[in-house]
């Protein structure tokens, strides 16, 4: 072989190292881009599957929008109007919904886990099989909403209003339901109250005979009346603790 001439297909050492570096960079870039979600476009308008993760969308009028499948995780929707909006399948995990209105919204299978929803209105919303796991929903209004199969595990729901809501199959394990109002709720079959905190929870007139997870200490803390029906083995206290108007 002629001196200084490399065999065909063999690159000089410096070029081989350069090509290896380029290949490694390309592989790492593909892995990173493939694992990350699409970048948020905070300036885009409301649309299905929109990417608004961590965007500031507070105090906007979004009523009637179609946000099905949207990624709204971590976004700030303080005082935003979502009335009659379609949020089915949307991801709102850790979103800020303080004093927002989702009245009449549709949110089937939506993810509201760990949202902050203080004084938020969900009145009349249709949210079957949504998740509010570990959500902060103090004084939230769920009156008249369809909450069939909704997961409220570990949610903070102090003074929340559930009057006339449909809660068939809803789950409240380890939820804080202190002073929450369940008067007039509609449900068929068991409701899971496993280890829920029910201090002054209003259950007047409810037939809870099929409820699961209820224990005597929960009943003794709650507010029932002569029409309240309890699961077998539990008894109504001689004096329910709510012979007064809750503020």
Secondary structure by P-SEA (a helix, b strand, c coil): ccccccccccccaaaaaaaaaaaaaaaaaaaaaaaccccccccccccccccccccccccccccccccccccccccccccccccccccccccccccccccccccccccccccccccccccccccccccccccccccccccccccccccccccccccccccccccccccccccccccccccccccccccccbbbbccccccccccccccccccccccaaaaaabbbcccbbbccccccccccccccccc
